[in-house]
Amino acid sequence: MKKIKVLWVEDDPNFPGSINYKIRSFLRETHIEFDEDYLKNGKYVWDVVRDWQPDLIMMDHNLEDVLINGANLIVQIRFHSNDTPIIFYSSEMGPLLIELVEDTDVVICSRGDVSEELVRLIKSKFLE
């Protein structure tokens, strides 16, 4: 079984589990398992990215810490030349928010499309 290290930056503790539930049959078919770590806010995100070296980052925009949001964290991660695939999502994905991260090489989607984009990214990046 292949393991993909996934870092979830999400302040709703139930959301990652619900996504995993939605894609569980796909994961079973591909023999992929997630080794996951969770952060409720972005305070230590670069430390975790640097030290744990996830294969994939799932980034919510609206976080518990209102001073640090997902768009700011993506810019910080990319500033350090990190090329880890990132799925950036929000329930309020407007043009201004997209503009903040459009040059950072991330997958941008609404919260409702996260499972579909996660499957697409796994197929393109982690399956031979």
C-alpha positions as CSV (number, residue, x, y, z in Angstrom):
1,M,0.0,0.0,0.0
2,K,1.4,3.4,-1.1
3,K,1.1,6.2,1.5
4,I,0.7,9.8,0.6
5,K,1.5,12.3,3.3
6,V,-1.3,14.9,3.3
7,L,-1.2,18.1,5.3
8,W,-4.7,19.5,5.9
9,V,-4.8,23.2,7.0
10,E,-8.5,23.3,8.0
11,D,-10.3,24.7,11.1
12,D,-13.3,22.3,10.7
13,P,-12.1,19.0,12.2
14,N,-14.9,17.0,10.4
15,F,-14.1,18.2,6.9
16,P,-11.0,16.1,6.1
17,G,-12.8,13.0,7.4
18,S,-15.8,13.6,5.2
19,I,-13.6,14.0,2.1
20,N,-11.8,10.8,2.9
21,Y,-15.1,9.1,3.2
22,K,-16.2,10.4,-0.2
23,I,-13.0,9.1,-1.9
24,R,-12.5,5.9,0.1
25,S,-13.5,3.5,-2.7
26,F,-11.2,5.3,-5.1
27,L,-8.3,5.0,-2.6
28,R,-9.0,1.4,-2.1
29,E,-8.9,0.7,-5.9
30,T,-5.6,2.6,-6.2
31,H,-4.0,1.1,-3.1
32,I,-3.3,4.5,-1.8
33,E,-3.5,5.4,1.9
34,F,-3.2,8.9,3.5
35,D,-0.8,9.6,6.3
36,E,-2.4,12.8,7.5
37,D,-1.5,15.7,9.7
38,Y,-3.8,18.6,10.6
39,L,-3.4,22.2,11.5
40,K,-6.3,24.4,12.6
41,N,-4.5,27.6,11.8
42,G,-1.5,28.6,9.9
43,K,0.8,29.6,12.7
44,Y,3.3,26.8,12.2
45,V,2.5,25.7,8.6
46,W,6.0,26.4,7.2
47,D,7.6,24.4,10.1
48,V,5.4,21.4,9.3
49,V,5.9,21.7,5.6
50,R,9.7,21.9,6.0
51,D,10.0,19.2,8.7
52,W,7.3,16.7,7.7
53,Q,7.6,17.2,3.9
54,P,4.0,16.3,2.9
55,D,3.3,15.0,-0.6
56,L,0.2,17.1,-0.8
57,I,-1.3,20.1,1.0
58,M,-5.0,20.8,1.4
59,M,-5.5,24.5,2.2
60,D,-8.7,26.1,3.4
61,H,-8.8,29.9,3.0
62,N,-10.9,30.9,6.0
63,L,-9.1,29.6,9.1
64,E,-9.6,30.0,12.8
65,D,-6.7,32.5,13.0
66,V,-8.1,35.6,11.1
67,L,-4.6,37.1,10.8
68,I,-3.3,34.3,8.7
69,N,-5.5,32.9,6.0
70,G,-5.0,30.2,3.4
71,A,-4.0,32.6,0.6
72,N,-1.3,34.1,2.8
73,L,0.0,30.7,3.7
74,I,0.3,29.6,0.1
75,V,2.4,32.7,-0.7
76,Q,4.6,31.9,2.3
77,I,5.0,28.3,1.2
78,R,5.9,29.2,-2.3
79,F,8.3,31.9,-1.2
80,H,10.4,29.1,0.3
81,S,10.5,27.5,-3.2
82,N,8.3,24.6,-2.1
83,D,6.7,22.9,-5.1
84,T,4.4,20.6,-3.1
85,P,1.0,20.3,-4.8
86,I,-1.6,22.4,-3.1
87,I,-5.4,22.3,-3.3
88,F,-6.8,25.7,-2.2
89,Y,-10.4,25.8,-1.4
90,S,-13.0,28.0,0.2
91,S,-16.8,28.2,0.4
92,E,-16.4,31.8,-0.9
93,M,-14.1,31.5,-3.9
94,G,-14.5,34.9,-5.6
95,P,-12.3,36.5,-8.2
96,L,-10.3,38.6,-5.8
97,L,-9.4,35.5,-3.8
98,I,-8.4,33.6,-6.9
99,E,-6.2,36.6,-8.0
100,L,-4.3,36.3,-4.7
101,V,-3.0,32.8,-5.5
102,E,-3.4,32.4,-9.3
103,D,0.4,32.7,-9.9
104,T,1.3,30.2,-7.2
105,D,0.7,26.9,-9.1
106,V,-2.2,25.6,-7.0
107,V,-5.4,23.9,-7.8
108,I,-8.2,26.3,-6.9
109,C,-11.7,25.0,-6.2
110,S,-14.8,25.6,-4.1
111,R,-15.3,23.6,-0.9
112,G,-17.9,21.5,-2.6
113,D,-15.5,20.3,-5.3
114,V,-12.6,19.3,-3.0
115,S,-13.1,15.5,-3.3
116,E,-13.3,15.7,-7.1
117,E,-10.1,17.8,-7.3
118,L,-8.3,15.6,-4.8
119,V,-9.0,12.5,-6.9
120,R,-7.9,14.3,-10.1
121,L,-4.6,15.4,-8.4
122,I,-3.9,12.0,-7.0
123,K,-4.4,10.4,-10.5
124,S,-2.1,13.0,-12.2
125,K,0.7,13.1,-9.6
126,F,0.8,9.8,-7.7
127,L,-0.4,7.1,-10.1
128,E,1.9,5.7,-12.7
